């Protein structure tokens, strides 16, 4: 059961307003993504499960596996597209990957019968991504981020982008100077990003399926 073409753009492209918020408030980038994901991906996941559910019936794990594979494919395509610019597009690459991965978490939760619109879903997403170790702490932080004005990060645009990159790297599972080096080389990063982003997304997919669906 594939996601309709009209939803594919939404799945792979970070909303412009969200990316602006990430650059203005890079320290809380994961929280901004989680809140936006709840608004955009939560309803999309609920609608997808309503369409796909009758086809799969009780085969919830199979339905979840379908959406993991689909989002791994999105991550590879997005990584290849953003690899053209090398270092200059690392922040965009990481933001796009975080957006795709966040969508996958909501869809996997829905596939296993959890309500994608529940306010704990974005908090659980941040735990699965390693940003927090407790969903209730994550939810408290989300509540604070959503109800207060984001303070502008003090520093140059380059400083903000560097801090944003650090926060997004924590969120999407990419680590190590060698891997960042691969993403910084224009051209080479096309293939590198596709492989690395797909692998990181697949790893998160396994954790997400275990979290919402229990051991296989």
C-alpha positions as CSV (number, residue, x, y, z in Angstrom):
1,X,0.0,0.0,0.0
2,X,1.9,3.0,-1.2
3,X,1.4,6.6,-0.1
4,X,-0.5,8.6,-2.7
5,X,1.7,10.8,-4.9
6,X,0.1,13.9,-3.5
7,X,1.5,12.9,-0.1
8,X,5.0,12.2,-1.3
9,X,6.1,15.8,-1.5
10,X,4.8,16.4,2.0
11,X,6.8,13.3,3.2
12,X,10.1,14.4,1.8
13,X,10.2,18.2,1.9
14,X,10.5,20.3,5.1
15,X,8.0,23.1,5.2
16,X,9.6,26.4,4.6
17,X,8.3,27.9,7.9
18,X,9.7,25.0,9.9
19,X,13.1,25.3,8.4
20,X,13.1,29.0,9.2
21,X,12.2,28.1,12.8
22,X,15.1,25.6,13.0
23,X,17.6,28.2,11.9
24,X,16.3,30.8,14.3
25,X,16.2,28.4,17.2
26,X,18.6,25.6,16.5
27,X,19.0,24.5,20.1
28,X,15.4,23.3,20.1
29,X,15.4,22.0,16.5
30,X,14.2,18.5,17.5
31,X,11.3,19.9,19.5
32,X,10.2,22.1,16.6
33,X,10.3,19.2,14.2
34,X,8.4,17.0,16.6
35,X,5.6,19.6,17.0
36,X,5.4,20.2,13.3
37,X,5.4,16.4,12.7
38,X,2.4,16.0,15.0
39,X,0.5,18.6,13.1
40,X,1.3,17.3,9.6
41,X,2.2,13.7,9.9
42,X,-0.2,12.7,12.6
43,X,-3.4,13.3,10.5
44,X,-1.6,11.9,7.4
45,X,-0.8,8.7,9.3
46,X,-4.3,8.3,10.6
47,X,-5.7,8.7,7.1
48,X,-3.2,6.2,5.7
49,X,-4.1,3.6,8.2
50,X,-7.8,4.1,7.5
51,X,-7.1,3.3,3.9
52,X,-4.6,0.5,4.3
53,X,-6.0,-1.1,7.4
54,X,-8.8,-3.2,5.7
55,X,-6.3,-4.6,3.2
56,X,-3.9,-5.9,5.9
57,X,-6.5,-6.7,8.6
58,X,-4.6,-8.1,11.7
59,X,-1.3,-8.2,9.9
60,X,-0.1,-5.0,11.7
61,X,3.6,-5.9,11.6
62,X,3.4,-6.4,7.9
63,X,1.7,-3.0,7.5
64,X,4.4,-1.4,9.7
65,X,7.2,-3.0,7.6
66,X,5.7,-1.6,4.5
67,X,5.9,2.0,5.8
68,X,9.4,1.5,7.1
69,X,10.6,0.3,3.6
70,X,8.8,3.2,2.0
71,X,10.5,5.8,4.3
72,X,13.9,4.2,3.8
73,X,13.4,4.8,0.1
74,X,12.4,8.4,0.8
75,X,15.5,8.9,2.9
76,X,17.7,7.5,0.1
77,X,16.1,9.7,-2.6
78,X,16.3,12.8,-0.4
79,X,19.9,12.1,0.6
80,X,20.9,11.8,-3.1
81,X,19.2,15.0,-4.0
82,X,20.8,17.0,-1.2
83,X,24.3,15.5,-1.8
84,X,24.9,17.6,-4.8
85,X,26.0,20.6,-2.7
86,X,28.2,18.8,-0.3
87,X,29.0,20.8,2.8
88,X,26.7,23.7,1.8
89,X,23.6,21.4,1.9
90,X,24.4,19.3,5.0
91,X,21.9,21.2,7.2
92,X,19.2,20.8,4.5
93,X,20.0,17.1,4.2
94,X,19.8,16.5,7.9
95,X,16.5,18.5,8.2
96,X,15.0,16.6,5.4
97,X,16.1,13.3,6.9
98,X,14.7,14.2,10.3
99,X,11.4,15.2,8.7
100,X,11.2,11.8,6.8
101,X,12.1,9.9,9.9
102,X,9.6,11.7,12.0
103,X,6.9,10.8,9.5
104,X,7.9,7.2,9.7
105,X,7.5,7.0,13.5
106,X,3.9,8.3,13.2
107,X,3.0,5.9,10.4
108,X,4.5,2.9,12.2
109,X,2.6,3.8,15.4
110,X,-0.6,4.0,13.4
111,X,0.1,0.7,11.7
112,X,0.3,-1.0,15.1
113,X,-3.0,0.5,16.3
114,X,-1.6,3.4,18.3
115,X,-3.4,6.8,17.7
116,X,-1.1,9.0,15.6
117,X,-2.9,12.0,17.0
118,X,-2.1,11.2,20.6
119,X,0.0,14.0,22.2
120,X,2.5,11.4,23.4
121,X,3.5,10.4,19.9
122,X,5.9,13.3,19.2
123,X,7.4,12.8,22.7
124,X,7.9,9.1,22.0
125,X,9.5,10.0,18.7
126,X,12.1,12.1,20.4
127,X,12.9,9.2,22.7
128,X,13.3,6.8,19.8
129,X,15.6,9.3,18.2
130,X,17.8,9.5,21.3
131,X,17.0,13.2,22.0
132,X,15.4,12.3,25.4
133,X,15.5,9.3,27.6
134,X,12.0,9.7,29.0
135,X,8.8,10.5,27.0
136,X,7.3,12.5,29.8
137,X,10.4,14.8,30.0
138,X,10.1,15.1,26.2
139,X,6.4,16.0,26.4
140,X,7.2,18.7,29.0
141,X,9.8,20.2,26.8
142,X,7.5,20.1,23.8
143,X,4.8,21.9,25.9
144,X,7.4,24.6,26.7
145,X,8.6,25.0,23.2
146,X,5.1,25.3,21.8
147,X,3.8,27.9,24.3
148,X,6.8,30.2,24.5
149,X,8.4,32.5,21.9
150,X,11.6,31.0,20.5
151,X,14.5,33.1,21.5
152,X,16.8,34.0,18.6
153,X,20.1,32.2,18.7
154,X,22.9,34.7,19.3
155,X,25.6,34.4,16.6
156,X,26.2,34.6,12.9
157,X,24.2,32.6,10.3
158,X,27.2,30.2,10.1
159,X,27.2,29.7,13.9
160,X,23.4,29.0,13.8
161,X,23.8,26.5,11.0
162,X,26.6,24.8,12.8
163,X,24.5,24.5,15.9
164,X,21.5,23.3,13.9
165,X,23.7,20.6,12.3
166,X,24.8,19.4,15.7
167,X,21.2,19.1,16.9
168,X,20.0,17.4,13.8
169,X,22.9,14.9,13.8
170,X,21.8,13.9,17.3
171,X,18.3,13.4,16.1
172,X,18.8,11.4,12.9
173,X,21.5,9.0,14.1
174,X,24.4,10.1,12.0
175,X,27.6,10.3,14.0
176,X,31.4,10.3,13.5
177,X,33.7,12.6,11.7
178,X,34.2,10.2,8.8
179,X,30.5,10.1,8.0
180,X,30.2,13.9,8.1
181,X,33.3,14.1,5.9
182,X,31.5,12.0,3.3
183,X,28.5,14.3,3.4
184,X,30.8,17.3,2.8
185,X,32.2,16.3,-0.6
186,X,30.1,17.6,-3.5
187,X,29.1,14.9,-5.9
188,X,30.5,12.0,-3.8
189,X,27.9,12.9,-1.2
190,X,25.1,12.0,-3.6
191,X,25.8,8.2,-3.2
192,X,27.1,8.6,0.3
193,X,24.0,10.4,1.6
194,X,21.7,7.9,-0.1
195,X,23.4,4.9,1.6
196,X,23.9,6.6,5.0
197,X,20.5,8.1,5.3
198,X,18.8,4.9,4.2
199,X,20.8,2.9,6.8
200,X,20.0,5.4,9.6
201,X,16.3,5.3,8.8
202,X,16.2,1.5,8.6
203,X,17.8,1.4,12.1
204,X,15.2,3.8,13.5
205,X,12.5,1.8,11.8
206,X,13.6,-1.4,13.6
207,X,13.6,0.5,17.0
208,X,10.2,2.0,16.2
209,X,8.6,-1.3,15.3
210,X,10.0,-2.9,18.5
211,X,8.7,0.0,20.6
212,X,5.1,0.0,19.2
213,X,4.8,-3.6,18.2
214,X,6.9,-5.5,20.7
215,X,9.4,-8.2,19.7
216,X,8.9,-9.9,16.4
